[in-house]
């Protein structure tokens, strides 16, 4: 039955795609173009420990510029697709989750064209793409995915690498798993009260599969 199915909502950049290094390579170029503060490699580790609003304040980026900068970054990503790849374990994990009967969604501020191109053959495993969200608009996208699949928030889990992913999931009542290899530092993700923290892809896989099997057992008992 559809009501017994479960959904995993993935962030893309920094979570499934190894795009953090690329992001930092272009960041100072973007800073010069849009007149905010450039950063050094040493400062970036400290930025990982900050919330989105703190990062904007640290870099001197006014909120009204955020959509413009995000659009520019999406355009850069489209031109640099050959420099961004998914992590080597992603295809296997997505395949395992589909074999377990899970719905899979990607919610990202990136474009669907970029995401599909980078996912390549794995793109077909994703049931729903909700793309182009603003920096602070993910919760609306989460609600839209739930509505399309006719699922409750209790039947979904969010996987992301940033504090804003954790916050967006909380606003919709979705449990979250934060991954520690992306833009936000594990300390920041823990402080944001993520439902769980996966520091490796093995931990992420174990958490997702264990929760799905527990959910399936509970559904069968009912």
N, C-alpha and C positions, 0 to 999 in steps of 0.2 A: 504493500500500500504506500501511496505517496507520503501520507502522514507519518510513516515510520522512517522515512529516509532522513539523512543528515547531510549537512552542507559544510564545506570548508571554503572560506573566502580568503583568497591570497592577495596580499599586496604584491607588486611586481618588482620595481626597482629596489635593489638591496636585499630583497627577500628571495625571489626566484632568479633574478638577473644579477650578474656580477657587474653592476654599474657604478658602484661607489668610487672606484679608482678613476673611472672616466669622468664622473661628476666633479671630483676634485681637480682633475686636469683642466677642465674648462671653467672652473669657478672664478678664478681671478680675471679671466677674459670677460666673463659676464659681469663681474664687479666693475671693471673699467667701463664697460658699455652703459651700465645702468647706475653708475656713480654710487656704489656702496663700498664698504671697506674690503680690501684684499686681505687674504689670510696666509699664514705660513703653515707648513706641515705640522709644526709643533702645536699651533693653536687649534688645529682641527680636532685633535683628540679631546681637548677641553670642550669644544662645541658639541661633540657627541654626548656630553653629559648634561646638556641644557635642553629645556623645553623649546618647542617651536617659537613661541613668543620671545623667549630669552635670546634665541639665535638671531631673530630679526633685529632685536634691540642691539645685540653685540655687533652686528654687521652694519647697523645704520640703515636698514631697509624699511621704509614706510609701508604700511599694510596695502595702500592703494597700488603699490608697484608689484605686489606679489603675483597677481594674475598675468601681468605683462611679462615678468621674468619667467614664470612657469611656461608660458606659451613659447618664449624664446628657447628655453631648454628642451621642450618637446621637438622643436624644429631642429635644434642641434643634434638631438638623439637620432632623428630620422636620417640626417646626413652622415652620422657616425655609426650606423648599425653594424658595420664590420668590426667595430671596436668593443661591442657589448655582446656578451654571450650569457646564456643561462648557466647556472652551476652544473657541474657534471652529474650530480645525483638527481636532478629535477625530474627528468623523464621517467626514471624508475619509480620515484615516489608518487608522481601523478598516476602512473599506471597501477600501482598497488592500491591507491585510494579508489580508483575507478573499479578495480576488481572487487573491492569491499562494498561496492554499491553506493558510494558517496556521490553527491553532486559536487562539482567544482566550479568556482567562480573566481575571476580576477577583477579586483577593484583598484584602479590606479589613476593617477593624474596624467599618465602617459597616454598615447593614442592607441586605439585598437590595432591600427596598421603596424605600428612599431612593435607592439607586444606580440602579435601573431608572427611577424617576421623573425623576431628573436627566438620565440618558442619553437619555430619551425614545425617539425612533425608533431610535437607535443601540443600544438595549438588546438588540435582536434579533440583533445581530452577535456578541454574547458567547456562547460555547459553555457555559461553566461559571462560576457564581458561588460563591465560598467567602467567606462574610461573617460578621461578628460575632466575628472573631478577637480575642484579647486583645492587649495592647500588645506582648508578647514571644512570641506564639504563631504567627507567620506561617509558620515552617518546617513545622509540622505541616499547615497548610493547603496549602502547596506540594506536599507529599508526597501528599496526598489527591487533588489535581488530576492529578498524574502517574499515579497509580494508576487513576483513572477513565478516562483516555485511553490507558492502556497504553503510556506513553512513558517513556523514560529521562531522567535529568537532563540528559544531553548534548543532548537534543532540545528543551530549553526555555531561555528567557531571561526574566529578571525585569526589569521597568521600574518604578522607584519614585523618590520624592523625598526619602526619609529614610535615615539611616544604618542604621536597623533593617531596612529593606528589603534593603540590601546584605548585612548580617550574616545575615539569614534565608536568603537565596539561597545564600550561601557554605556554610551548615550542611547544605544539601541537595545541594550540588555543582552548582548552577545558575549559569550566567554571569549577569552583571547589567549593566544600563545605568542609571545614575543621572541624573536630570534636575535641572537647576540652578535651576528656578523655584519650588520648593516650600518645605517647612518647613526642610530642612537646607541650609546654605550649601554651594556648590560646593567650598570648601576642606575642609569636613568630609567630604564624599562622597569626595573624592580621598584624604584621609587614611584612610578606611575601605577603600580599595583596591577601589573599584567597577571592574568590568571595562571600562567606558567611561563617559564623562561627556558628556551632551548638554546644551548651554546654550540651545539653541533647538529648537523643534519640527521645524524643517527638518533639524537634525542628527540628531534622534531618528529621523525617517522614513528618512533616508539610512542610518543604522546598521542599522536593522531590516531594510530591504529588501535591503541589500547582504549581510547575514548569511544571510538566507533564500535568496537566489539562489546564494550560495556553497555553502550546505548542499545545495541541490537539485542542483547540478553534481556535488558529491561523491557524493551518493546515486546519481545516474545512472551515474557511473563504476564504482560497485560492482556 
